[in-house]
Amino acid sequence: SPEPDEWEIERTDIAMKQKLGGGQYGDVYEAMWKRYNMTVAVKTLKEDTMALKDFLEEAAIMKEMKHPNLVQLLGVCTREPPFYIVTEFMSRGNLLDYLRRANREEIDAIVLLYMATQVAAAMSYLESRNFIHRDLAARNCLVGENHLVKVADFGLARLMRDDTYTAHAGAKFPIKWTAPEGLAYNKFSTKSDVWAFGILLWEIATYGMSPYPGIDLTDVYHTLETGYRMECPPGCPPRVYDLMQQCWHWSANDRPTFQEIHHGLENMFQ
């Protein structure tokens, strides 16, 4: 991997503009990279957090990743605090809010399918690199011009030494996006990302509804265990719903690969 200084940016070359959002460990800002007169996004690490290792690991993972549907790392400021991760700026914000305020005449079924296909392309790339994202959801995808979608937020991403990753006890998961084996045994794999992708497909098909409406968080696992799955959203093409159901197979081995999912979605445009 490249030497750190290849990615290091002079902090004085970054002019913070406005805060875009806050996270567990710090905030995200819109900023100007003065040297290139370029709008960028900057993720900061709060001074007092013990999360430095995670923050630097996220930067290290991003240095390895290059795909048109993954948010691209531009540089880092890691010589002294406050630490920055500088990425490309996505003008339309996160996919969840974008879907919720969408004009449904403009963002029609074809556009929704196009957006889902882009996420599948990014995930197929991560799968080929043996990376698991572990927090795939509409809130963690970003939107640019012309319905461009990129997967973001590698805060939980992990390189798999083998096929599964075991999260530490007490780790917090987004329950409604987490596969049963993740909820029951803290086991994560590309196949648990596939489960989450099925939930993301449902989010896209419903213009950003919250999954499992009316089901309490504490009941999700048991409900899935009985065989219940969310029904087909209104107006969702049967082939897309069929794909969701494949992603939601109880047994991880029965779920498709992202390569298969990506091909399947691309073929729906024919």
Long-range contacts (C-beta under 8 A, 24 or more apart in sequence): 1-60, 1-63, 1-64, 2-63, 4-76, 4-78, 7-59, 7-63, 7-73, 7-75, 7-76, 8-75, 8-76, 8-77, 8-78, 8-79, 9-33, 9-74, 9-75, 9-76, 9-77, 9-84, 9-86, 10-77, 11-77, 11-84, 14-40, 14-42, 14-77, 14-84, 14-86, 16-42, 20-93, 23-155, 24-51, 25-49, 25-51, 25-54, 25-55, 25-155, 26-55, 26-82, 30-89, 31-86, 33-74, 33-86, 39-89, 40-74, 40-86, 40-87, 40-88, 40-89, 41-86, 41-87, 41-88, 41-89, 41-90, 42-84, 42-85, 42-86, 42-87, 43-84, 43-85, 43-86, 43-87, 44-82, 44-83, 44-84, 45-81, 45-82, 45-83, 45-84, 46-82, 47-81, 47-82, 52-83, 54-155, 55-83, 55-85, 56-83, 58-85, 58-154, 58-155, 58-157, 59-85, 61-131, 61-154, 61-157, 61-159, 62-87, 62-154, 64-129, 65-125, 65-126, 65-129, 65-131, 65-154, 67-121, 67-122, 67-125, 68-121, 68-150, 69-118, 69-119, 69-121, 69-122, 69-125, 69-149, 69-150, 69-151, 70-122, 70-125, 70-126, 70-150, 70-151, 70-152, 71-142, 71-150, 71-151, 71-152, 87-152, 90-142, 90-143, 90-144, 90-148, 90-150, 90-152, 91-143, 91-144, 91-145, 92-142, 92-143, 92-144, 92-145, 93-142, 93-143, 94-138, 94-139, 94-140, 94-141, 94-142, 94-143, 94-152, 95-138, 95-139, 95-141, 95-142, 95-143, 95-149, 95-203, 95-204, 96-137, 96-138, 96-139, 96-141, 96-203, 96-208, 97-208, 98-143, 98-208, 99-138, 99-203, 99-204, 99-207, 99-208, 100-207, 100-208, 102-207, 102-208, 104-207, 107-147, 107-207, 109-235, 109-237, 110-269, 111-147, 112-204, 112-205, 113-237, 113-240, 113-265, 113-268, 113-269, 114-147, 114-269, 115-143, 115-147, 115-149, 115-204, 116-200, 116-201, 116-204, 116-240, 116-265, 117-262, 117-265, 117-266, 117-269, 118-148, 118-149, 118-150, 119-149, 119-151, 119-197, 119-200, 120-197, 120-258, 120-261, 120-262, 120-265, 121-262, 122-150, 122-151, 123-151, 123-193, 123-197, 123-258, 123-261, 123-262, 124-257, 124-258, 124-259, 124-261, 124-262, 126-151, 126-157, 126-190, 126-193, 126-258, 127-190, 127-193, 127-257, 127-258, 127-259, 128-259, 130-159, 130-160, 130-190, 131-157, 131-158, 131-159, 131-160, 132-157, 132-158, 132-160, 132-165, 132-188, 132-189, 132-190, 132-192, 132-193, 133-157, 133-193, 133-196, 134-158, 134-165, 134-167, 134-188, 134-192, 134-193, 135-174, 135-177, 135-196, 136-177, 136-193, 136-196, 136-197, 136-200, 137-174, 137-177, 137-196, 137-199, 137-200, 137-203, 138-200, 138-203, 138-204, 138-208, 141-200, 158-188, 160-189, 160-190, 163-189, 163-190, 164-188, 164-189, 165-189, 175-217, 175-220, 175-221, 176-210, 176-211, 176-212, 176-217, 176-220, 177-211, 179-252, 180-221, 180-224, 180-225, 180-250, 181-252, 183-220, 183-221, 184-221, 189-252, 190-257, 190-258, 191-252, 191-253, 191-255, 192-252, 193-258, 194-247, 194-255, 194-256, 194-257, 194-258, 194-261, 195-247, 195-248, 195-252, 195-255, 197-247, 197-258, 197-261, 198-243, 198-244, 198-245, 198-246, 198-247, 198-248, 199-247, 201-240, 201-243, 201-244, 201-247, 202-230, 202-233, 202-244, 205-233, 205-235, 205-236, 205-240, 205-241, 205-244, 206-233, 209-233, 224-248, 224-250, 225-250, 237-268, 239-264, 239-268, 240-268
